[in-house]
């Protein structure tokens, strides 16, 4: 693939590598089930050919709407939880200068997030912050009744209408929701909000390349056409070849599942670029929510190196041997920064003088990989040329496709999430929501409330 290469040479011994090829016929069956949309959860496979089928008119509409928001707002609040915001945040954080919001000259809005938690302090402080900012809102919810974003939007809707007046406030709110039904769709129609549709056949964690992700990403000043182009290239490569050696998505899915069968039940996704912290969070949701069913599944964890080498590094090196590690390796930095010579050399770092930080970081990456492999932690390397739009687009599609395959290898439906409802039912009963009276009594008795 143009933007992604996969190296599993440090994941298995020779015997293990040979096992991979014994999986060729099985993986091809799952591969066909995805492409032909005949497997479990096939009502939610619209993401498979999404990159190449995105309507150019929709892209123009998103870019136009993003420009309007940019012209009126110095801050944009993205309201959503799970797949409704993680994909956008993953890309925005990966491709933005982390210090741009502190600059003196605003060129694009600062993106902040709400509705992904129930912290009273967080939302109170957010509203205090918005008191003195020109802001707009992107609210993302298929139904409009998911508790966390619904509460946040009720608070912010009240705030923005008081701040600007109801008529002007509606021009600062965009809703991304179901195209026909649901509470948010009804509200948006009644209030006259601009809306974008969430496709019926794409679940939240696979929705980065729909308006769910593309609109916030465009508002952040990132070129969504390039993101889509990277995803199109990945779709073309992955969907046209069912040979393990030539398709990294197949190889990754098989490798992680063979490691799972060998007792490696935890996958740690690692990066050596702090910009990728929220990409790891998106990946954790994608794989955790897709595979963790029927008492099965690889537990997805994440670390950011080299920082976490001084905390989690000890456990990874010498803790329980039920883990394997997948590293997103960025081959080239976008900027150049050399380490200066110091005459005193009190820190004894002159041996690094005139070396780029990226070179030091790559040696840390290689040294870490060798140490962990020596410590019996199998290592998978996923390399991208540079942290840019095309690579991120390709990486998103790669992980999505591999996740679908991996779920099928496990024998679960990777496109539903029935377990997510359990906490909600208990919470509603504890809050005395109408219709939950019976459950409320039972739960409160259990908790001695």
Secondary structure, 3 states (H helix, E strand, C coil): CCCCEEEEEECCCHHHHHHHHCCHHHHHHHHHHHHCCCCCCHHHCCCCCHHHHCCHHHHHHHHHHHHHHHHHCCEEEEECCHHHCHHHHHHHHHHCCCCHHHCCCCCCCEEEEECCCCCHHHHHHHHHHHCCCCEEEEEECCCCCCHHHHHHHHHHHHHHHHHHCHHHHHHHEEEEECCCCCHHHHHHHHHCCEEEECCCCCCHHHCCCCHHHHHHHHHCCCCHHHHHHHHHHHHHHHCCCCCHHHCHHHHHHHHHHHHHHCCCCEEEEEECCHHHHHHHHHHHHHHHHHHCCCCCCCEEEEEECCHHHHCCHHHHHHCCCCEEEEEEEEEECCCCCECCCCCCCCCCCHHHCCCEHHHHHHHHHHHHHHHHHHCCCCEEEEEEEECCHHHHHHHHHHHHHHHHHHHHHHCCCCCCCHHHHHHHHHHHHHCCCCCCHHHHHHHHHHCCC
